[in-house]
Amino acid sequence: MATRTITEGVSIARRRRLSETYIGEWIMTTDHKKIGIMYMVTAFFFFLVGGVDALLIRTQLAQPNGKVLSPEVYNQIFTMHAVTMIFLFIMPMLTGLGNYVVPLMIGARDMAFPRMNAFGYWVVLFGGLFLTSSFLFGAAPNAGWFAYAPLTELSGPGTTSCGNAVLCTPGPNMDFWALGILMLGISSISASINFVVTILKLRAPGMSINRMPLFTWMTLITAFLLLFAIPSVTMASILILLDRHLGTHFYQAGFGGDPLLWQHLFWSFGHPEVYILILPAFGIISEVLPVFARKPIFGYTFIAWSGVAIGFLSFTVWAHHMFAVGLPLVAQAFFATSTTLIAIPTAVKIFNWVGTVYGGKLSFKPPMLFALGFIAMFLIGGLNGAALAIVPFDYQVTDTYFVVSHLHYVLFGGSVFGIFAGIFYWFPKITGKLLNERLGQVQFWLMLIGVNVTFFPMHIMGLLGMPRRIYTYPGNLGWNELNLIATIGAFTLGISILVFVWNFVITLRSGEAAGTDPWDAFTLEWDTDSPPVPYNFLEIPTVRSRRPFYDKKNPETADWKSVTH
Amino acid sequence: MSEDKGQRKQASQKQKASNEAVEQAIKPKQSYWPFALAASLTVTLVGVILLSHPVVFWLGVALLIVSFVGWGLERH
Protein backbone atom coordinates (compact mmCIF):
# COMPACT_ATOMS: atom_id res chain seq x y z
CA MET A 1 0.00 0.00 0.00
CA ALA A 2 2.76 2.39 1.04
CA THR A 3 4.72 1.50 -2.08
CA ARG A 4 1.71 2.25 -4.24
CA THR A 5 1.25 5.69 -2.68
CA ILE A 6 4.86 6.62 -3.32
CA THR A 7 4.61 5.44 -6.91
CA GLU A 8 1.56 7.61 -7.46
CA GLY A 9 3.35 10.53 -5.91
CA VAL A 10 6.27 10.12 -8.26
CA SER A 11 4.07 9.83 -11.28
CA ILE A 12 2.28 13.07 -10.40
CA ALA A 13 5.46 15.10 -9.79
CA ARG A 14 6.93 16.74 -12.89
CA ARG A 15 10.27 18.28 -13.52
CA ARG A 16 10.30 22.03 -13.17
CA ARG A 17 10.45 23.89 -16.45
CA LEU A 18 13.53 26.02 -17.16
CA SER A 19 11.40 29.13 -16.78
CA GLU A 20 10.43 28.07 -13.24
CA THR A 21 13.99 27.87 -11.92
CA TYR A 22 15.68 30.97 -10.53
CA ILE A 23 18.36 31.07 -13.22
CA GLY A 24 15.90 30.11 -15.95
CA GLU A 25 13.64 32.97 -14.94
CA TRP A 26 16.47 35.44 -15.62
CA ILE A 27 17.65 33.72 -18.81
CA MET A 28 14.15 33.66 -20.28
CA THR A 29 12.89 36.96 -18.96
CA THR A 30 11.37 39.53 -21.27
CA ASP A 31 10.45 41.93 -18.45
CA HIS A 32 12.05 45.31 -19.10
CA LYS A 33 12.84 45.75 -15.40
CA LYS A 34 14.75 42.49 -15.09
CA ILE A 35 16.54 43.18 -18.36
CA GLY A 36 17.39 46.66 -17.09
CA ILE A 37 18.83 45.18 -13.90
CA MET A 38 20.89 42.67 -15.89
CA TYR A 39 22.23 45.48 -18.09
CA MET A 40 23.22 47.50 -15.03
CA VAL A 41 24.85 44.62 -13.14
CA THR A 42 26.79 43.59 -16.25
CA ALA A 43 27.85 47.17 -16.92
CA PHE A 44 29.02 47.60 -13.34
CA PHE A 45 31.06 44.41 -13.57
CA PHE A 46 32.79 45.77 -16.67
CA PHE A 47 33.24 49.13 -14.90
CA LEU A 48 35.31 47.29 -12.29
CA VAL A 49 37.28 45.53 -15.05
CA GLY A 50 37.92 48.82 -16.87
CA GLY A 51 38.79 50.46 -13.56
CA VAL A 52 41.46 47.85 -12.84
CA ASP A 53 42.85 48.55 -16.34
CA ALA A 54 42.98 52.27 -15.47
CA LEU A 55 44.83 51.62 -12.21
CA LEU A 56 47.36 49.45 -14.04
CA ILE A 57 47.94 52.25 -16.57
CA ARG A 58 48.37 54.83 -13.82
CA THR A 59 50.68 52.53 -11.82
CA GLN A 60 52.85 52.07 -14.90
CA LEU A 61 53.02 55.84 -15.43
CA ALA A 62 53.39 56.86 -11.78
CA GLN A 63 57.13 57.12 -12.15
CA PRO A 64 59.47 57.57 -15.11
CA ASN A 65 60.88 54.43 -16.74
CA GLY A 66 58.09 52.34 -15.18
CA LYS A 67 58.36 48.59 -15.56
CA VAL A 68 55.05 47.37 -14.14
CA LEU A 69 53.74 46.31 -17.57
CA SER A 70 55.52 45.27 -20.73
CA PRO A 71 54.95 47.58 -23.73
CA GLU A 72 52.84 44.92 -25.48
CA VAL A 73 50.60 44.40 -22.45
CA TYR A 74 50.39 48.17 -21.86
CA ASN A 75 49.02 48.67 -25.39
CA GLN A 76 46.37 46.02 -24.75
CA ILE A 77 45.46 47.44 -21.36
CA PHE A 78 44.99 51.06 -22.48
CA THR A 79 43.00 49.96 -25.51
CA MET A 80 40.76 47.68 -23.49
CA HIS A 81 40.34 50.32 -20.77
CA ALA A 82 38.69 52.64 -23.29
CA VAL A 83 36.75 49.93 -25.12
CA THR A 84 35.45 48.54 -21.83
CA MET A 85 34.49 51.88 -20.33
CA ILE A 86 32.76 53.17 -23.48
CA PHE A 87 31.11 50.09 -24.95
CA LEU A 88 30.75 47.84 -21.93
CA PHE A 89 30.13 50.25 -19.07
CA ILE A 90 28.67 53.64 -19.99
CA MET A 91 26.53 52.50 -22.92
CA PRO A 92 25.03 49.40 -21.26
CA MET A 93 24.59 51.25 -17.95
CA LEU A 94 22.60 54.03 -19.62
CA THR A 95 20.66 51.47 -21.66
CA GLY A 96 19.93 49.60 -18.44
CA LEU A 97 18.67 52.69 -16.64
CA GLY A 98 16.58 53.56 -19.71
CA ASN A 99 15.24 50.05 -19.91
CA TYR A 100 14.16 50.08 -16.30
CA VAL A 101 12.87 53.61 -16.05
CA VAL A 102 11.55 54.77 -19.42
CA PRO A 103 8.53 52.42 -19.68
CA LEU A 104 7.59 53.34 -16.09
CA MET A 105 8.04 57.04 -16.78
CA ILE A 106 5.79 57.03 -19.81
CA GLY A 107 3.13 54.80 -18.25
CA ALA A 108 3.85 51.72 -20.39
CA ARG A 109 3.75 48.11 -19.25
CA ASP A 110 6.92 47.06 -21.06
CA MET A 111 9.11 47.87 -24.02
CA ALA A 112 7.53 47.55 -27.45
CA PHE A 113 9.56 44.46 -28.40
CA PRO A 114 10.32 42.52 -25.22
CA ARG A 115 12.14 39.61 -26.86
CA MET A 116 14.32 41.90 -28.95
CA ASN A 117 15.06 43.77 -25.74
CA ALA A 118 16.31 40.55 -24.12
CA PHE A 119 18.34 39.75 -27.24
CA GLY A 120 20.05 43.16 -27.04
CA TYR A 121 21.12 42.46 -23.48
CA TRP A 122 22.47 38.98 -24.15
CA VAL A 123 24.50 40.28 -27.09
CA VAL A 124 26.07 42.91 -24.82
CA LEU A 125 26.96 40.26 -22.25
CA PHE A 126 28.40 37.82 -24.78
CA GLY A 127 30.07 40.62 -26.75
CA GLY A 128 31.72 41.86 -23.56
CA LEU A 129 32.90 38.39 -22.62
CA PHE A 130 34.11 37.87 -26.19
CA LEU A 131 36.16 41.07 -26.12
CA THR A 132 37.51 40.51 -22.62
CA SER A 133 38.35 36.85 -23.33
CA SER A 134 40.93 38.13 -25.82
CA PHE A 135 43.23 38.62 -22.80
CA LEU A 136 43.18 34.83 -22.31
CA PHE A 137 44.68 34.42 -25.79
CA GLY A 138 47.24 37.17 -25.06
CA ALA A 139 45.66 38.96 -28.00
CA ALA A 140 43.49 41.77 -26.65
CA PRO A 141 42.94 44.73 -29.00
CA ASN A 142 46.05 46.90 -28.86
CA ALA A 143 45.70 49.79 -31.30
CA GLY A 144 43.57 52.18 -29.27
CA TRP A 145 39.78 52.26 -29.09
CA PHE A 146 39.72 54.11 -32.44
CA ALA A 147 41.76 51.30 -34.11
CA TYR A 148 43.43 53.53 -36.69
CA ALA A 149 44.34 51.94 -40.01
CA PRO A 150 46.95 51.04 -41.19
CA LEU A 151 48.01 50.24 -37.61
CA THR A 152 45.30 47.60 -37.58
CA GLU A 153 46.05 45.97 -40.90
CA LEU A 154 47.22 42.38 -40.95
CA SER A 155 50.76 41.40 -41.75
CA GLY A 156 51.93 37.84 -41.34
CA PRO A 157 55.08 36.02 -42.40
CA GLY A 158 55.60 36.33 -46.12
CA THR A 159 53.09 39.16 -46.60
CA THR A 160 53.37 42.92 -46.52
CA SER A 161 49.72 43.63 -47.02
CA CYS A 162 49.63 46.79 -44.96
CA GLY A 163 52.59 48.25 -46.77
CA ASN A 164 54.68 48.59 -43.62
CA ALA A 165 55.15 45.47 -41.55
CA VAL A 166 56.26 47.39 -38.46
CA LEU A 167 52.90 49.14 -38.18
CA CYS A 168 50.68 46.11 -38.66
CA THR A 169 48.81 43.88 -36.24
CA PRO A 170 49.55 40.30 -37.21
CA GLY A 171 47.72 38.56 -34.34
CA PRO A 172 43.96 38.26 -33.89
CA ASN A 173 43.92 41.36 -31.61
CA MET A 174 42.08 43.58 -34.05
CA ASP A 175 39.81 40.76 -35.18
CA PHE A 176 38.56 40.66 -31.60
CA TRP A 177 38.04 44.42 -31.75
CA ALA A 178 36.22 44.45 -35.10
CA LEU A 179 34.00 41.46 -34.32
CA GLY A 180 33.30 42.68 -30.78
CA ILE A 181 32.27 46.08 -32.09
CA LEU A 182 30.02 44.40 -34.66
CA MET A 183 28.30 42.47 -31.89
CA LEU A 184 27.86 45.49 -29.67
CA GLY A 185 26.57 47.44 -32.67
CA ILE A 186 23.88 44.81 -33.24
CA SER A 187 22.86 45.17 -29.60
CA SER A 188 22.78 48.96 -29.81
CA ILE A 189 20.64 48.92 -32.94
CA SER A 190 18.13 46.50 -31.42
CA ALA A 191 17.93 48.56 -28.20
CA SER A 192 17.54 51.79 -30.16
CA ILE A 193 14.72 50.53 -32.36
CA ASN A 194 13.01 49.35 -29.20
CA PHE A 195 13.38 52.71 -27.43
CA VAL A 196 12.17 54.67 -30.45
CA VAL A 197 9.05 52.55 -30.93
CA THR A 198 8.33 52.35 -27.20
CA ILE A 199 8.60 56.09 -26.66
CA LEU A 200 6.71 57.06 -29.80
CA LYS A 201 3.93 54.49 -29.53
CA LEU A 202 3.44 53.36 -25.92
CA ARG A 203 3.07 56.60 -23.99
CA ALA A 204 0.18 56.89 -21.55
CA PRO A 205 -2.92 58.76 -22.73
CA GLY A 206 -2.33 62.49 -22.49
CA MET A 207 1.45 62.27 -22.47
CA SER A 208 2.22 64.31 -25.56
CA ILE A 209 5.79 64.67 -26.79
CA ASN A 210 5.76 68.04 -25.05
CA ARG A 211 4.95 66.41 -21.71
CA MET A 212 7.50 63.58 -21.81
CA PRO A 213 10.01 63.45 -18.95
CA LEU A 214 13.37 64.83 -20.06
CA PHE A 215 15.18 61.55 -19.43
CA THR A 216 12.79 59.98 -21.93
CA TRP A 217 13.49 62.82 -24.36
CA MET A 218 17.24 62.32 -24.14
CA THR A 219 16.89 58.55 -24.46
CA LEU A 220 14.84 59.05 -27.62
CA ILE A 221 17.45 61.37 -29.14
CA THR A 222 20.24 58.98 -28.17
CA ALA A 223 18.39 56.10 -29.81
CA PHE A 224 18.16 58.07 -33.07
CA LEU A 225 21.84 58.99 -32.84
CA LEU A 226 22.74 55.32 -32.48
CA LEU A 227 20.59 54.34 -35.44
CA PHE A 228 22.45 56.80 -37.66
CA ALA A 229 25.94 56.48 -36.17
CA ILE A 230 26.40 52.72 -35.74
CA PRO A 231 26.24 51.82 -39.48
CA SER A 232 29.36 53.89 -40.11
CA VAL A 233 31.56 52.02 -37.62
CA THR A 234 29.97 48.72 -38.64
CA MET A 235 30.95 49.39 -42.25
CA ALA A 236 34.44 50.47 -41.22
CA SER A 237 34.88 47.26 -39.19
CA ILE A 238 33.72 45.07 -42.06
CA LEU A 239 36.15 46.80 -44.43
CA ILE A 240 39.08 46.27 -42.05
CA LEU A 241 38.14 42.60 -41.73
CA LEU A 242 38.05 42.35 -45.53
CA ASP A 243 41.47 44.01 -45.71
CA ARG A 244 42.86 41.68 -43.10
CA HIS A 245 41.47 38.41 -44.36
CA LEU A 246 40.30 38.67 -47.95
CA GLY A 247 43.08 40.74 -49.49
CA THR A 248 41.24 44.01 -50.13
CA HIS A 249 43.09 47.29 -49.67
CA PHE A 250 40.54 49.85 -48.50
CA TYR A 251 42.91 51.50 -46.05
CA GLN A 252 46.28 50.83 -47.67
CA ALA A 253 47.80 53.81 -49.42
CA GLY A 254 50.38 51.62 -51.18
CA PHE A 255 47.57 49.83 -53.02
CA GLY A 256 45.37 52.81 -53.86
CA GLY A 257 43.42 52.77 -50.60
CA ASP A 258 43.31 55.57 -48.04
CA PRO A 259 44.04 55.27 -44.31
CA LEU A 260 42.08 58.49 -43.77
CA LEU A 261 38.95 56.70 -44.96
CA TRP A 262 39.12 54.82 -41.67
CA GLN A 263 39.36 58.02 -39.67
CA HIS A 264 36.41 59.58 -41.48
CA LEU A 265 34.25 56.48 -41.06
CA PHE A 266 35.29 55.95 -37.46
CA TRP A 267 34.87 59.54 -36.27
CA SER A 268 31.56 60.02 -38.08
CA PHE A 269 30.47 57.38 -35.59
CA GLY A 270 32.90 58.39 -32.84
CA HIS A 271 31.76 61.93 -32.28
CA PRO A 272 28.03 61.28 -32.17
CA GLU A 273 29.11 58.50 -29.80
CA VAL A 274 30.35 61.11 -27.33
CA TYR A 275 26.82 62.55 -27.25
CA ILE A 276 25.39 59.05 -27.08
CA LEU A 277 27.38 58.70 -23.86
CA ILE A 278 26.40 62.06 -22.41
CA LEU A 279 22.82 62.86 -23.56
CA PRO A 280 21.12 60.28 -21.29
CA ALA A 281 23.20 61.71 -18.42
CA PHE A 282 21.78 65.14 -19.33
CA GLY A 283 18.36 63.52 -19.01
CA ILE A 284 19.15 62.07 -15.58
CA ILE A 285 20.34 65.45 -14.33
CA SER A 286 17.18 67.08 -15.68
CA GLU A 287 15.11 64.64 -13.61
CA VAL A 288 17.13 64.90 -10.40
CA LEU A 289 17.61 68.68 -10.13
CA PRO A 290 13.93 69.70 -10.04
CA VAL A 291 13.05 67.06 -7.45
CA PHE A 292 15.85 68.13 -5.09
CA ALA A 293 15.29 71.84 -5.74
CA ARG A 294 11.50 71.42 -5.22
CA LYS A 295 10.76 73.32 -8.45
CA PRO A 296 9.66 72.43 -11.95
CA ILE A 297 12.57 72.26 -14.40
CA PHE A 298 13.50 75.69 -15.73
CA GLY A 299 13.16 75.90 -19.52
CA TYR A 300 11.81 72.42 -20.30
CA THR A 301 11.36 73.23 -23.98
CA PHE A 302 14.89 74.60 -24.32
CA ILE A 303 16.40 71.55 -22.64
CA ALA A 304 14.44 69.17 -24.85
CA TRP A 305 15.07 70.93 -28.15
CA SER A 306 18.69 71.79 -27.37
CA GLY A 307 19.10 68.01 -27.09
CA VAL A 308 17.68 67.68 -30.61
CA ALA A 309 20.06 70.41 -31.81
CA ILE A 310 23.02 68.61 -30.22
CA GLY A 311 21.88 65.43 -31.93
CA PHE A 312 21.90 67.03 -35.39
CA LEU A 313 25.11 69.00 -34.84
CA SER A 314 26.94 65.96 -33.49
CA PHE A 315 27.02 64.60 -37.04
CA THR A 316 28.77 67.72 -38.35
CA VAL A 317 31.83 67.86 -36.12
CA TRP A 318 33.67 64.57 -36.63
CA ALA A 319 36.77 65.92 -38.38
CA HIS A 320 37.79 68.02 -35.38
CA HIS A 321 39.44 64.77 -34.32
CA MET A 322 41.48 64.99 -37.52
CA PHE A 323 42.79 68.57 -37.63
CA ALA A 324 46.36 67.27 -37.56
CA VAL A 325 46.01 65.01 -40.61
CA GLY A 326 46.23 67.94 -43.03
CA LEU A 327 42.65 68.79 -43.88
CA PRO A 328 42.02 71.58 -46.44
CA LEU A 329 41.67 75.01 -44.81
CA VAL A 330 38.00 75.25 -45.68
CA ALA A 331 37.35 71.92 -43.95
CA GLN A 332 39.27 73.07 -40.89
CA ALA A 333 37.21 76.26 -40.79
CA PHE A 334 33.96 74.33 -41.19
CA PHE A 335 34.69 71.79 -38.46
CA ALA A 336 36.07 74.41 -36.07
CA THR A 337 32.87 76.44 -36.56
CA SER A 338 30.51 73.50 -36.15
CA THR A 339 32.38 72.37 -33.03
CA THR A 340 32.08 75.82 -31.52
CA LEU A 341 28.42 75.91 -32.54
CA ILE A 342 27.59 72.71 -30.66
CA ALA A 343 28.73 74.42 -27.46
CA ILE A 344 25.65 76.68 -27.70
CA PRO A 345 22.89 74.11 -27.09
CA THR A 346 25.11 72.51 -24.47
CA ALA A 347 25.49 75.84 -22.70
CA VAL A 348 21.71 76.33 -22.95
CA LYS A 349 21.26 73.18 -20.89
CA ILE A 350 23.75 74.29 -18.26
CA PHE A 351 22.00 77.66 -18.04
CA ASN A 352 18.67 75.89 -17.54
CA TRP A 353 20.04 73.60 -14.84
CA VAL A 354 21.48 76.58 -12.98
CA GLY A 355 18.10 78.30 -13.42
CA THR A 356 16.39 75.25 -11.92
CA VAL A 357 18.62 75.23 -8.87
CA TYR A 358 18.50 79.01 -8.43
CA GLY A 359 15.99 79.98 -5.77
CA GLY A 360 15.04 76.39 -5.03
CA LYS A 361 14.74 74.70 -1.64
CA LEU A 362 17.83 72.60 -2.12
CA SER A 363 18.26 69.24 -0.48
CA PHE A 364 21.78 67.85 -0.75
CA LYS A 365 21.00 64.15 -0.87
CA PRO A 366 23.48 61.99 -2.81
CA PRO A 367 21.58 62.16 -6.15
CA MET A 368 21.66 65.97 -5.95
CA LEU A 369 25.36 66.01 -4.99
CA PHE A 370 26.23 63.91 -8.03
CA ALA A 371 24.01 66.06 -10.24
CA LEU A 372 25.72 69.26 -9.06
CA GLY A 373 29.12 67.59 -9.39
CA PHE A 374 28.14 66.65 -12.92
CA ILE A 375 27.42 70.27 -13.86
CA ALA A 376 30.75 71.51 -12.49
CA MET A 377 32.88 68.75 -14.00
CA PHE A 378 31.09 68.73 -17.34
CA LEU A 379 31.53 72.48 -17.56
CA ILE A 380 35.31 72.05 -17.28
CA GLY A 381 35.17 69.30 -19.92
CA GLY A 382 33.09 71.53 -22.17
CA LEU A 383 35.41 74.50 -21.81
CA ASN A 384 38.61 72.60 -22.55
CA GLY A 385 36.71 70.97 -25.43
CA ALA A 386 35.90 74.40 -26.84
CA ALA A 387 39.61 75.21 -26.60
CA LEU A 388 40.36 72.12 -28.67
CA ALA A 389 38.00 73.40 -31.38
CA ILE A 390 40.50 76.18 -32.08
CA VAL A 391 42.65 74.72 -34.83
CA PRO A 392 46.04 76.31 -33.96
CA PHE A 393 45.65 75.29 -30.33
CA ASP A 394 44.62 71.79 -31.37
CA TYR A 395 47.80 71.53 -33.47
CA GLN A 396 49.82 72.21 -30.33
CA VAL A 397 48.14 69.69 -28.06
CA THR A 398 46.84 67.06 -30.47
CA ASP A 399 47.50 63.55 -29.18
CA THR A 400 48.77 64.87 -25.85
CA TYR A 401 47.49 64.38 -22.32
CA PHE A 402 45.48 67.60 -22.69
CA VAL A 403 43.05 65.61 -24.84
CA VAL A 404 43.03 62.78 -22.28
CA SER A 405 42.10 65.32 -19.63
CA HIS A 406 39.30 66.77 -21.79
CA LEU A 407 37.67 63.45 -22.59
CA HIS A 408 37.84 62.24 -18.99
CA TYR A 409 36.25 65.43 -17.65
CA VAL A 410 33.43 64.82 -20.13
CA LEU A 411 33.07 61.08 -19.71
CA PHE A 412 33.99 60.62 -16.05
CA GLY A 413 33.07 64.04 -14.71
CA GLY A 414 30.00 64.02 -16.98
CA SER A 415 28.66 60.56 -17.80
CA VAL A 416 29.86 58.73 -14.67
CA PHE A 417 28.64 61.45 -12.27
CA GLY A 418 25.33 61.42 -14.16
CA ILE A 419 25.14 57.64 -13.89
CA PHE A 420 25.74 57.74 -10.12
CA ALA A 421 23.12 60.48 -9.77
CA GLY A 422 20.72 58.13 -11.57
CA ILE A 423 21.73 55.09 -9.53
CA PHE A 424 21.25 56.89 -6.20
CA TYR A 425 17.98 58.40 -7.45
CA TRP A 426 16.33 55.25 -8.84
CA PHE A 427 17.92 52.62 -6.57
CA PRO A 428 14.98 52.85 -4.10
CA LYS A 429 12.54 52.21 -6.95
CA ILE A 430 14.54 49.25 -8.24
CA THR A 431 15.24 47.55 -4.91
CA GLY A 432 12.82 49.10 -2.43
CA LYS A 433 15.77 50.22 -0.29
CA LEU A 434 17.61 53.50 0.19
CA LEU A 435 21.35 53.53 -0.32
CA ASN A 436 23.16 54.77 2.77
CA GLU A 437 23.28 58.58 2.62
CA ARG A 438 26.49 59.05 4.61
CA LEU A 439 28.40 56.55 2.48
CA GLY A 440 26.94 58.23 -0.62
CA GLN A 441 28.36 61.56 0.55
CA VAL A 442 31.76 60.00 1.28
CA GLN A 443 31.76 58.43 -2.18
CA PHE A 444 30.79 61.73 -3.83
CA TRP A 445 33.55 63.78 -2.19
CA LEU A 446 36.18 61.12 -2.82
CA MET A 447 35.07 60.97 -6.43
CA LEU A 448 35.03 64.74 -6.88
CA ILE A 449 38.52 65.06 -5.39
CA GLY A 450 39.73 62.01 -7.30
CA VAL A 451 38.52 63.27 -10.68
CA ASN A 452 40.25 66.61 -10.26
CA VAL A 453 43.47 65.22 -8.79
CA THR A 454 43.67 62.67 -11.60
CA PHE A 455 42.66 64.65 -14.61
CA PHE A 456 43.46 68.29 -13.90
CA PRO A 457 47.27 67.76 -13.92
CA MET A 458 46.85 66.14 -17.33
CA HIS A 459 46.07 69.58 -18.79
CA ILE A 460 49.56 70.68 -17.75
CA MET A 461 51.17 67.42 -18.86
CA GLY A 462 49.61 67.98 -22.28
CA LEU A 463 50.79 71.57 -22.45
CA LEU A 464 54.27 70.33 -21.49
CA GLY A 465 54.10 67.98 -24.48
CA MET A 466 53.49 64.58 -22.91
CA PRO A 467 52.01 62.41 -25.68
CA ARG A 468 49.06 60.19 -24.87
CA ARG A 469 49.35 56.39 -25.09
CA ILE A 470 53.09 56.33 -24.36
CA TYR A 471 54.24 53.32 -22.39
CA THR A 472 56.84 55.16 -20.32
CA TYR A 473 58.88 58.36 -20.27
CA PRO A 474 62.32 59.53 -19.24
CA GLY A 475 62.66 61.35 -15.92
CA ASN A 476 64.02 64.67 -17.19
CA LEU A 477 60.99 66.18 -18.94
CA GLY A 478 59.22 67.77 -15.99
CA TRP A 479 56.34 65.29 -16.03
CA ASN A 480 57.28 63.19 -12.99
CA GLU A 481 55.38 64.93 -10.18
CA LEU A 482 52.30 65.51 -12.31
CA ASN A 483 52.12 61.83 -13.20
CA LEU A 484 52.52 60.81 -9.59
CA ILE A 485 49.70 63.18 -8.57
CA ALA A 486 47.46 61.78 -11.31
CA THR A 487 48.14 58.25 -10.08
CA ILE A 488 47.25 59.21 -6.49
CA GLY A 489 44.01 60.68 -7.85
CA ALA A 490 43.24 57.47 -9.76
CA PHE A 491 43.59 55.39 -6.61
CA THR A 492 41.33 57.87 -4.79
CA LEU A 493 38.74 57.20 -7.49
CA GLY A 494 39.26 53.48 -6.98
CA ILE A 495 38.56 53.89 -3.25
CA SER A 496 35.39 55.88 -4.01
CA ILE A 497 34.12 52.99 -6.11
CA LEU A 498 34.90 50.54 -3.31
CA VAL A 499 32.83 52.74 -0.98
CA PHE A 500 29.93 52.41 -3.43
CA VAL A 501 30.34 48.61 -3.60
CA TRP A 502 30.28 48.49 0.22
CA ASN A 503 27.21 50.74 0.29
CA PHE A 504 25.49 48.53 -2.28
CA VAL A 505 26.19 45.34 -0.31
CA ILE A 506 25.11 46.64 3.10
CA THR A 507 22.01 48.29 1.62
CA LEU A 508 20.88 45.07 -0.03
CA ARG A 509 21.49 43.20 3.24
CA SER A 510 19.99 45.63 5.72
CA GLY A 511 19.12 48.90 3.99
CA GLU A 512 16.38 51.27 5.08
CA ALA A 513 13.04 50.58 3.38
CA ALA A 514 12.35 53.26 0.80
CA GLY A 515 8.60 53.21 0.31
CA THR A 516 7.16 54.03 -3.07
CA ASP A 517 8.14 57.71 -3.24
CA PRO A 518 11.11 58.52 -1.00
CA TRP A 519 12.07 61.76 -2.80
CA ASP A 520 8.53 63.19 -3.16
CA ALA A 521 9.15 63.07 -6.90
CA PHE A 522 7.10 64.25 -9.87
CA THR A 523 7.09 61.56 -12.55
CA LEU A 524 5.09 58.40 -13.10
CA GLU A 525 7.70 55.79 -12.15
CA TRP A 526 7.21 56.86 -8.53
CA ASP A 527 3.51 56.08 -8.75
CA THR A 528 4.29 52.35 -8.65
CA ASP A 529 5.37 49.92 -5.95
CA SER A 530 9.07 49.70 -5.08
CA PRO A 531 10.04 47.50 -6.84
CA PRO A 532 7.15 47.72 -9.29
CA VAL A 533 4.88 44.77 -10.02
CA PRO A 534 5.68 42.88 -13.27
CA TYR A 535 2.97 44.66 -15.24
CA ASN A 536 3.95 48.10 -13.83
CA PHE A 537 0.46 49.64 -13.76
CA LEU A 538 -2.82 47.87 -13.09
CA GLU A 539 -4.52 50.78 -14.80
CA ILE A 540 -2.66 52.93 -17.28
CA PRO A 541 -2.57 56.48 -15.85
CA THR A 542 -3.87 59.52 -17.70
CA VAL A 543 -1.47 62.43 -17.95
CA ARG A 544 -2.46 66.11 -17.91
CA SER A 545 0.86 67.87 -17.39
CA ARG A 546 4.63 67.38 -17.31
CA ARG A 547 4.49 66.39 -13.63
CA PRO A 548 1.69 63.80 -13.50
CA PHE A 549 2.60 62.31 -10.13
CA TYR A 550 2.91 65.76 -8.59
CA ASP A 551 -0.58 66.51 -9.89
CA LYS A 552 -1.92 63.33 -8.34
CA LYS A 553 -0.37 64.12 -4.95
CA ASN A 554 -1.33 67.79 -5.03
CA PRO A 555 -4.74 68.06 -6.69
CA GLU A 556 -5.24 71.59 -5.31
CA THR A 557 -2.10 72.96 -6.94
CA ALA A 558 -1.89 70.59 -9.89
CA ASP A 559 0.20 71.89 -12.79
CA TRP A 560 -2.55 71.37 -15.33
CA LYS A 561 -4.74 73.90 -13.49
CA SER A 562 -2.30 76.73 -14.04
CA VAL A 563 -0.01 75.78 -16.90
CA THR A 564 -0.90 75.03 -20.49
CA HIS A 565 1.49 72.76 -22.34
CA MET B 1 -15.21 40.74 14.27
CA SER B 2 -13.69 37.51 13.02
CA GLU B 3 -16.30 37.49 10.24
CA ASP B 4 -15.01 40.93 9.16
CA LYS B 5 -11.46 39.64 9.19
CA GLY B 6 -12.47 36.66 7.10
CA GLN B 7 -14.23 38.88 4.58
CA ARG B 8 -11.23 41.17 4.35
CA LYS B 9 -8.94 38.18 3.82
CA GLN B 10 -11.26 36.85 1.14
CA ALA B 11 -11.35 40.24 -0.60
CA SER B 12 -7.59 40.51 -0.47
CA GLN B 13 -7.22 37.01 -1.92
CA LYS B 14 -9.71 37.91 -4.63
CA GLN B 15 -7.73 41.07 -5.46
CA LYS B 16 -4.48 39.09 -5.56
CA ALA B 17 -6.00 36.50 -7.88
CA SER B 18 -7.37 39.27 -10.07
CA ASN B 19 -3.94 40.95 -10.22
CA GLU B 20 -2.32 37.64 -11.11
CA ALA B 21 -4.86 37.17 -13.88
CA VAL B 22 -4.07 40.65 -15.20
CA GLU B 23 -0.36 39.84 -14.98
CA GLN B 24 -0.82 36.64 -16.97
CA ALA B 25 -2.86 38.48 -19.57
CA ILE B 26 -0.59 41.47 -20.12
CA LYS B 27 2.92 40.33 -19.24
CA PRO B 28 5.07 39.44 -22.25
CA LYS B 29 5.78 35.70 -22.47
CA GLN B 30 9.17 34.40 -21.43
CA SER B 31 11.41 33.08 -24.17
CA TYR B 32 14.81 31.44 -24.40
CA TRP B 33 15.28 32.29 -28.09
CA PRO B 34 16.85 35.74 -27.48
CA PHE B 35 19.48 34.05 -25.30
CA ALA B 36 19.94 31.26 -27.85
CA LEU B 37 20.29 33.67 -30.77
CA ALA B 38 22.85 35.81 -28.94
CA ALA B 39 24.82 32.70 -27.90
CA SER B 40 24.74 31.40 -31.50
CA LEU B 41 26.02 34.72 -32.79
CA THR B 42 28.89 34.54 -30.30
CA VAL B 43 29.81 30.99 -31.32
CA THR B 44 29.84 32.10 -34.97
CA LEU B 45 32.17 35.02 -34.26
CA VAL B 46 34.46 32.87 -32.11
CA GLY B 47 34.51 30.60 -35.18
CA VAL B 48 35.71 33.56 -37.26
CA ILE B 49 38.60 34.07 -34.82
CA LEU B 50 39.42 30.35 -34.91
CA LEU B 51 39.15 30.00 -38.68
CA SER B 52 41.82 27.32 -38.58
CA HIS B 53 39.10 25.17 -36.96
CA PRO B 54 36.12 25.93 -39.20
CA VAL B 55 33.93 23.47 -37.35
CA VAL B 56 33.26 26.12 -34.67
CA PHE B 57 32.17 28.62 -37.30
CA TRP B 58 29.81 26.18 -39.02
CA LEU B 59 28.43 25.03 -35.69
CA GLY B 60 27.67 28.68 -34.94
CA VAL B 61 25.97 29.15 -38.31
CA ALA B 62 23.83 26.06 -37.73
CA LEU B 63 22.85 27.31 -34.27
CA LEU B 64 22.05 30.73 -35.72
CA ILE B 65 19.67 29.17 -38.25
CA VAL B 66 18.01 27.05 -35.56
CA SER B 67 17.63 30.09 -33.31
CA PHE B 68 16.14 32.25 -36.06
CA VAL B 69 13.65 29.57 -37.02
CA GLY B 70 12.83 28.80 -33.37
CA TRP B 71 12.26 32.48 -32.61
CA GLY B 72 10.08 32.90 -35.70
CA LEU B 73 7.93 29.87 -34.96
CA GLU B 74 7.49 30.53 -31.24
CA ARG B 75 3.85 30.78 -30.21
CA HIS B 76 2.65 33.80 -28.24
Interface residues (C-beta under 8 A of the other chain):
Chain A: L18 S19 E25 I27 M28 T29 T30 D31 R109 D110 P114 R115 M116 N117 A118 F119 Y121 W122 V123 L125 F126 G127 L129 F130 P172 D175 F176 L179 L182 M183 I186 H245 V533 P534 Y535 L538
Chain B: N19 V22 E23 I26 K27 P28 K29 Q30 S31 Y32 W33 P34 F35 L37 A38 A39 L41 T42 L45 V46 V48 I49 L51 W71
